[in-house]
Amino acid sequence: MKYQRFGNDQGLILPLALMAFVVLGALAAAILSIGGSEAQIASNHLRTIQAQFLAEAGLEHAFNTLRTTSSLVTNANVNLQTLLSNPSLGGAGSYTVQHQKAGDYTVRVVSTGASAIGGAQAIRRAVMSTFFRSNDAILTDGSMTIGGSTGVLATGGICGNVHANGNLTLNGSSVTINGNATASGTYSNPGGATVGAGSGGGTPTETVPHIDPADFLAAATNLLAGHLDHLYQMTVNANGQGEVRDGSGSLLQTLNSGDTSTCGWKYTADTPLATWKLNSGTPCNGTYYFQGTAEVASTLGDDSNPWKTTLIATGDVKITGNPTIGADAAYTVHDSLFIAGRDVKIQGTPDNGYNGLIAAHEQFDLSGTGTIVGLIIGENALDTPGSLVSANTVNGNITLTYNCGSNPPLQGPLQILSWGL
């Protein structure tokens, strides 16, 4: 039987093959196009990553620069200023870093990285600070003894701690430490003082800020910029005479040894340090910077009219009277009371206690009866022969309260507070 063909399909293969070639060509073109784009995308991504790494390198360079030159933090401008500009990085690209003041001893740092090829840019920002805040009511970089009826309290249950980077000895059952009493060396509590559960020896050392009267003078000059007549600089000239200048440097008085200044300070020339002593009278309110030792030996002020002062001395600060002292932003350095380039020695019974930082470059010795709201720091530098104190001691009947809220102008190691885009 013979089959009959219903249609003629001759030549059908050729158009089908052509269509297949067209589809394959389109696919090949698409693949080639995507491949070319991927290369460009990868190149752009590489340049972006390079710019980001460069920006972060700028922040790290800035951190090291600010860490080694703390004045760049202290004297930062409120407006962005160039800190680092286009260092050579061997053809990888460059970065530019700016910084500006963002608070006390705190700066905002902006780093812009730029790749060498393609001009990609990335920005990284960080907030860095040398501001020091203590978690301890009493802190020393050496050894310390606490005795008598000393009480270290804490407002709100925090920061009533004491710490010694050396050895700590608690003498007497009447000592009460609201927080922890710790030492990086040995810890001794033979009298059964009341202490926190975390007390003991062998703990990590803690950062103790450098105590430099010159830093506090600089802070006073800045803080009292509108009231420089309330800042008194008591210095010694080349002839051994005492000079009294205001915060702007204007000479107010020249004193021979034995003379008394207008504000009641008696000047005594001596070596290696002169002495400025307040025996009586009504002293001027204000911040005092002494070249030498400052001594207060009288009862001054009262609760209704306290003496508004901060005392800063390159030598010792010695308080044997019972002054009533208050704070006022127009006269004093915030949260700062007695600052010594050598020792601080406090005796007596002040009526309303003391408020603020008590700090010594060398050692401190506190006794008598009274209350202190603030903190005590002893840097424990090498003891100067002939200075008032040779060991850090708190004795007598002293109640110290600290709540971590004190913000004196102290600087510690540079820290990064935040880091981001």
Residue pairs with C-beta under 8 A, 6 or more apart in sequence:
43 118
44 118
44 120
47 115
47 117
47 118
47 120
48 115
48 120
48 122
50 92
50 93
50 113
50 115
50 116
50 120
51 93
51 113
51 114
51 115
51 120
51 121
51 122
52 113
52 122
52 124
53 113
54 89
54 92
54 93
54 94
54 95
54 113
54 114
54 115
54 122
55 95
55 111
55 112
55 113
55 122
55 123
55 124
56 111
56 113
56 124
57 89
57 95
57 111
57 113
58 84
58 95
58 96
58 97
58 111
58 112
58 113
58 124
59 97
59 109
59 111
59 124
59 126
59 419
61 84
61 87
61 95
61 97
62 83
62 84
62 97
62 99
62 109
62 111
62 126
62 128
63 109
63 126
63 128
63 414
63 416
65 72
65 83
65 84
66 72
66 73
66 83
66 99
66 107
66 109
66 128
66 130
66 414
67 413
67 414
70 130
70 411
70 414
72 83
72 99
72 107
73 105
73 106
73 107
73 128
73 129
73 130
73 411
73 414
74 105
74 130
74 218
74 411
76 99
76 100
76 101
76 107
77 100
77 101
78 100
78 101
79 100
80 98
80 99
80 100
80 110
81 98
81 99
81 100
82 96
82 97
82 98
83 97
83 98
83 99
83 109
84 95
84 96
84 97
85 96
85 97
86 94
86 95
86 96
87 94
87 95
88 94
89 95
91 116
92 115
92 116
93 113
93 114
93 115
93 116
94 113
94 114
94 116
95 111
95 112
95 113
95 114
96 111
96 112
96 114
97 109
97 110
97 111
97 112
98 109
98 110
99 107
99 108
99 109
99 110
100 107
100 108
101 107
101 108
102 108
102 127
103 129
103 131
104 131
104 407
104 409
105 129
105 130
105 131
105 132
105 409
105 411
106 127
106 128
106 129
106 130
106 131
106 417
107 127
107 128
107 129
108 125
108 126
108 127
109 125
109 126
109 127
109 128
110 123
110 124
110 125
111 123
111 124
111 125
111 126
112 121
112 122
112 123
113 121
113 122
113 123
113 124
114 120
114 121
115 121
123 421
124 419
124 420
124 421
125 419
125 420
125 421
126 416
126 417
126 418
126 419
126 420
127 416
127 417
127 418
128 414
128 415
128 416
128 417
129 414
129 415
129 417
130 411
130 412
130 413
130 414
130 415
131 407
131 410
131 411
131 412
132 207
132 209
132 410
132 411
132 412
133 404
133 407
134 159
134 375
134 377
134 404
134 406
135 159
135 161
135 404
136 159
136 161
136 162
136 163
136 206
136 375
136 402
137 152
137 154
137 159
137 160
137 161
137 162
137 179
137 375
137 376
137 400
137 401
137 402
138 144
138 146
138 152
138 162
138 163
138 375
138 376
138 377
138 394
138 400
139 162
139 163
139 164
139 206
139 208
139 375
139 376
139 377
139 378
140 163
140 164
140 165
140 166
140 208
140 363
140 364
140 377
140 378
140 379
140 380
140 392
141 165
141 166
141 208
141 378
141 379
141 380
142 164
142 165
142 166
142 363
142 378
142 380
142 392
143 164
143 166
143 167
143 168
143 169
143 183
143 185
143 391
143 392
144 162
144 164
144 166
144 167
144 168
144 169
144 378
144 391
144 392
144 393
144 394
145 168
145 169
145 170
145 171
145 391
145 392
145 393
145 394
145 395
146 152
146 162
146 168
146 169
146 170
146 171
146 175
146 177
146 181
146 193
146 393
146 394
146 395
147 170
147 171
147 172
147 175
147 393
147 394
147 395
148 171
148 172
148 174
148 175
148 367
148 394
148 395
148 396
148 397
148 398
149 172
149 174
149 175
149 396
149 397
149 398
150 174
150 175
150 176
150 394
150 395
150 396
150 397
150 398
150 399
150 400
151 175
151 176
151 178
151 398
151 399
151 400
152 160
152 161
152 162
152 176
152 177
152 178
152 179
152 400
152 402
153 160
153 176
153 178
153 399
153 400
153 401
153 402
154 160
154 161
154 178
154 179
154 401
154 402
154 403
155 401
155 402
155 403
155 405
156 403
157 178
158 179
158 403
158 404
159 179
159 402
159 403
159 404
160 177
160 178
160 179
160 196
160 401
160 402
161 177
161 179
161 180
161 181
161 182
161 196
162 168
162 177
162 179
162 180
162 181
162 182
163 180
163 181
163 182
163 183
163 184
163 203
163 206
164 182
164 183
164 184
164 185
164 392
165 183
165 184
165 185
165 205
165 206
165 208
165 380
166 183
166 184
166 185
166 380
167 183
167 185
167 186
167 187
167 188
167 201
168 181
168 182
168 183
168 185
168 186
168 187
168 188
168 201
169 188
169 189
170 177
170 181
170 188
170 189
170 190
170 191
170 193
170 195
171 190
171 191
171 193
172 191
172 193
173 191
173 192
173 193
173 194
174 193
175 191
175 193
175 194
176 193
176 194
177 193
177 194
177 195
177 196
177 199
178 196
179 196
180 195
180 196
180 197
180 198
180 199
181 187
181 189
181 193
181 195
181 196
181 199
182 198
182 199
182 200
182 201
182 203
183 200
183 201
183 202
183 203
184 201
184 202
184 203
184 204
184 205
184 206
185 201
185 202
186 201
187 199
187 200
187 201
187 202
189 195
189 199
207 412
207 413
208 377
208 378
208 379
208 380
209 377
209 379
209 410
209 411
209 412
210 361
210 379
210 411
211 339
211 340
211 341
211 359
211 360
211 361
211 377
211 379
212 341
212 361
213 289
213 312
213 313
213 314
213 339
213 340
213 341
213 361
215 409
215 411
216 289
216 310
216 312
216 333
216 336
216 339
216 409
217 233
217 289
217 312
219 333
219 336
219 409
220 231
220 247
220 287
220 289
220 310
220 312
220 333
221 228
221 231
221 247
223 329
223 333
223 334
223 409
224 230
224 231
224 247
224 287
224 330
224 331
224 333
227 247
227 330
227 331
228 246
228 247
228 248
229 246
229 247
230 247
230 285
230 286
230 287
230 330
230 331
231 246
231 247
231 286
231 287
231 289
232 244
232 245
232 246
232 247
232 252
232 263
232 284
232 286
232 287
232 288
232 289
233 243
233 244
233 245
233 246
233 247
233 249
233 289
234 242
234 243
234 244
234 261
234 265
234 267
234 276
234 288
234 289
234 290
234 291
234 292
235 242
235 243
235 245
235 291
236 242
236 243
236 269
236 274
236 291
236 292
237 243
237 254
240 257
240 269
241 254
241 255
241 256
241 257
241 269
242 253
242 254
242 255
242 256
242 257
242 259
242 261
242 267
242 269
242 274
242 276
243 251
243 253
243 254
243 255
244 251
244 252
244 253
244 254
244 255
244 261
244 262
244 263
245 251
245 252
246 252
252 262
253 261
253 262
255 261
255 267
256 267
257 267
257 268
257 269
258 266
258 267
258 268
259 266
259 267
260 266
260 267
261 267
262 284
263 283
263 284
263 286
264 278
264 279
264 280
264 281
264 282
264 283
264 284
265 276
265 277
265 278
265 283
265 288
266 276
266 277
266 278
266 279
267 274
267 275
267 276
268 274
268 275
268 276
268 277
270 292
273 291
273 292
273 293
273 314
273 315
274 291
274 292
274 293
275 292
275 293
275 295
276 290
276 292
276 293
276 294
276 295
276 313
277 294
277 295
277 296
277 297
278 294
278 295
278 296
278 297
278 298
278 300
279 297
279 298
280 298
281 298
282 300
283 300
283 307
283 309
285 307
285 308
285 309
285 328
285 331
286 308
286 309
286 331
286 332
287 309
287 310
287 311
287 312
287 331
287 332
287 333
288 294
288 309
288 310
288 311
288 312
289 312
289 313
290 311
290 312
290 313
290 314
290 315
291 314
292 313
292 314
292 315
293 313
293 315
293 316
293 317
293 318
293 342
294 311
294 313
294 315
294 316
294 317
294 318
295 316
295 317
295 318
295 319
295 320
296 311
296 318
296 319
296 320
296 321
296 323
297 320
297 321
298 321
298 323
299 321
299 322
299 323
299 324
300 307
300 321
300 323
300 324
301 307
301 323
301 324
301 325
301 326
302 324
302 351
303 324
303 351
303 352
306 324
306 325
306 326
306 352
307 323
307 324
307 325
307 326
308 325
308 326
308 327
308 328
308 331
308 332
309 325
309 331
309 332
310 332
310 333
310 336
310 337
310 338
310 339
310 356
311 317
311 337
311 338
311 339
312 333
312 339
313 339
313 340
313 341
313 342
314 341
314 342
315 340
315 341
315 342
315 387
316 340
316 342
316 343
316 344
316 345
316 387
316 388
316 389
317 338
317 339
317 340
317 343
317 344
317 345
317 360
318 344
318 345
318 346
318 388
319 338
319 345
319 346
319 347
319 348
320 347
320 348
321 348
322 348
322 349
322 350
322 351
323 350
324 350
324 351
324 352
325 337
325 350
325 354
325 355
326 355
327 334
327 335
327 355
327 356
333 408
333 409
334 407
334 408
334 409
335 356
335 357
335 374
335 406
335 407
335 408
336 356
336 357
336 408
336 409
337 354
337 355
337 356
337 357
337 358
337 374
338 344
338 346
338 354
338 357
338 358
338 359
339 357
339 359
340 359
340 360
340 361
340 362
341 361
342 360
342 361
342 362
342 384
342 387
342 388
343 360
343 362
343 363
343 364
343 365
343 387
343 388
343 389
344 358
344 359
344 360
344 364
344 365
344 366
344 389
345 364
345 365
345 366
345 388
345 389
346 354
346 358
346 364
346 365
346 366
346 367
346 368
347 367
347 368
348 368
348 370
349 368
349 369
349 370
350 370
350 371
352 371
353 370
353 371
353 372
353 373
354 370
354 371
354 372
354 373
354 374
355 372
355 373
355 374
356 373
356 374
356 406
356 408
357 374
357 375
357 376
357 377
357 406
357 408
357 410
358 364
358 366
358 372
358 374
358 375
358 376
358 377
359 376
359 377
359 378
359 379
359 408
359 410
360 377
360 378
360 379
360 389
361 379
361 381
362 378
362 379
362 380
362 381
362 382
362 383
362 384
362 387
362 389
363 378
363 380
363 383
363 387
363 389
363 390
363 391
363 392
364 376
364 378
364 389
364 392
364 393
364 394
365 388
365 389
365 391
365 392
365 393
365 395
366 372
366 376
366 393
366 394
366 395
366 396
366 398
367 393
367 394
367 395
367 396
367 398
368 396
368 397
368 398
369 396
369 397
369 398
370 397
370 398
370 399
371 398
371 399
371 400
371 401
372 398
372 399
372 400
372 401
373 400
373 401
373 402
374 400
374 402
374 406
375 400
375 402
375 406
376 394
376 400
377 410
378 392
380 392
383 389
383 390
394 400
